[in-house]
Amino acid sequence: MSVLTINNITKTYGRVTALKDLNLTIEAGNVYGLLGPNGSGKTTTLGIILGILQQDYGTYQWFDGKYGEKHRLRIGAILETPNFYPYLNADENLEIIRHIKHDKGSDFGELLTLVNLKERRKSRFSTYSLGMKQRLAIAATLIGSPDVLIFDEPTNGLDPQGIAEVREILQKIAQSGKTVIMASHILDEVEKICTHVAIIKKGKLLTTGPVGSIINSDITVEIAANDMDKLKLFLDNLTMIKSADYHGKVYEVCIDQHTDHSVINKMAFEQGILLTHFVARKKRLEAEFLEITAKAG
């Protein structure tokens, strides 16, 4: 089932095009990361699909139109900075959200336990750290047991501990089977949390798909030897290598993920080449992201 379908959405602010013919389909159960540099159009996209901003052109539809205008009751969202009443505690602020969502069944204790705030539930919001405020906002999105959760830069401004706490919470939510849409410019967070990713730059969709298909599955092996000329000749004649580039004092060679890269070390030794450096690594989303955005200009 398609939870969200976006068709050719365009949004401009004067002479600035924030989104250009954006097309995207998000299926139920996906943990979808909208990934792009600051100013790429991620928050604009979320604002439009939440009905906060009006697009210039194009359409979007939630749940294949199944719930009409009531689809908003099935969505929990944090857009930019979370806002609560500073003089109220966690329970009191969540009670207001409960009233807005016409909810009666949410267990505040359970939600606050999930976000590690149960012990501070009676403290005023004004006494919370930035990380605590963000975690309360996450709890608020879960009121009413929505089908879809939307988070805009959920770890923005947090210290390493706060980032780790929010990441753990989002992973638990994702594992519960809910559909999650998360905008972020932090590639590491998207790679650790999301099942799917859409890369956006300057309002244009560059690529989209499962994280595993976006990331090239080839393995990069860094190789160096005392005799680099002899090593180069050896690598040039090695059929298992897809490509070899010289970087600094090492060669970076690309091989298929199913190839046993340790064979290279063995074959080099048999030809009298003693390797001084041999490190294999899989490509990460960060490297793929930089390549894709660089090609887009």
Buried (B, 14 or more C-beta within 10 A) or exposed (E): EEBBBBBBBBBBEEEEBBBBBBEBBBEBBBBBBBBBBEBBBBBBBBBBBBEEBEBEEBEBBBBEEEEEEEBEBBBBBBBEEBEBEEEBBBEBBBBBBBEEBEBEEBEBEEBBBBBBBBEBBEEBBEEBEBBBBBBBBBBBBBBBEBBBBBBBBBBBEBEEEBBEBBBBBBBEBBEEEBBBBBBBBBBBBBBBBBBBBBBBBBBBBBBBEEBEEBBBEBBBBBBBBEEBEBBBEBBEEBEEBEEBEEEEEBBBBBBEEEBEBEEBBEEBEEEEBEBEEBEBEEBEBBBBBEEBBEEEE
